[in-house]
Amino acid sequence: MNNTVAIVTGASQGIGRSTAIRLARDFGKVVLVARNADALIEVSDEVRRAGADPHSIVLDLSGVEAPETVIKTTLNAYGRVDALLNIAGAVPQIDLFEMSDEQWYAGMELKLHGARRLTIRAWDALKANRGSVVFMSGSAALDPKPAFAAVAATNAAIIAMAKAFAEQGITDGVQVNSIVPGAVMTGRRKSFLEKWAPAHNMSVAEATKKFPEDAGISRYGEPEEIAELLAFMVSPAAKWMTGSSVRMDGGEVKGI
């Protein structure tokens, strides 16, 4: 087993879970960070079966002290960091004219600022091993709507922030990119559809069909598809890729 180490935040579900399991084929050690302890036990077992040594950290990354805990724990356990995948965080889908300041800032705190603080704390360890960082944005950044205003603003800020980290990374030998996924069928999206459908006099099946049609795409993406792209972005084959924002959305964003 090789000694390379990847940290995956938001590893308990959805894209984070699929990414942690996928990276177990390429990294000897995978550090799983999320708030749900029970879910992390299951993911840890899957990572182990996939071939890597897992280490779980149950933590809310919105706390300002959280990055210190993650990096110190990782270095104590494995002595290095080779890749950081910032996947944790969801922003409330509340209409622009109805969202409170508290809701707006709460969404940004984890996905934007949590990832920023963790990357800064991990930087020296990543620099030592010419490591890689990927930030998770989303297609709302490129196609903002009133109902997704906070989502769009946060995701657009992540793309810009990743560019800034990447510029420093050219000097320091740290590869930094962001990914812009579209509509992916995660557990969170399933829960949303289950609540949205009856409120709009639809069955869940009808609602599930409606959203891809409205977006002009053939289907939802799967978490495993995003995980494959993320695995490539932190692989040796992609080492010259830095400062890029890679979109994978089934053609949802129509602009160039």
Secondary structure as UniProt FT lines:
FT   STRAND          5..9
FT   TURN            11..12
FT   HELIX           14..23
FT   TURN            24..26
FT   STRAND          29..34
FT   HELIX           37..50
FT   STRAND          53..58
FT   TURN            61..62
FT   TURN            64..65
FT   HELIX           66..78
FT   STRAND          83..86
FT   TURN            96..98
FT   HELIX           101..108
FT   HELIX           109..114
FT   HELIX           115..128
FT   TURN            129..130
FT   STRAND          132..136
FT   HELIX           139..141
FT   HELIX           146..148
FT   HELIX           149..172
FT   STRAND          175..181
FT   HELIX           187..199
FT   TURN            200..201
FT   HELIX           204..215
FT   HELIX           223..233
FT   HELIX           236..238
FT   TURN            239..240
FT   STRAND          245..248
FT   TURN            250..251
//
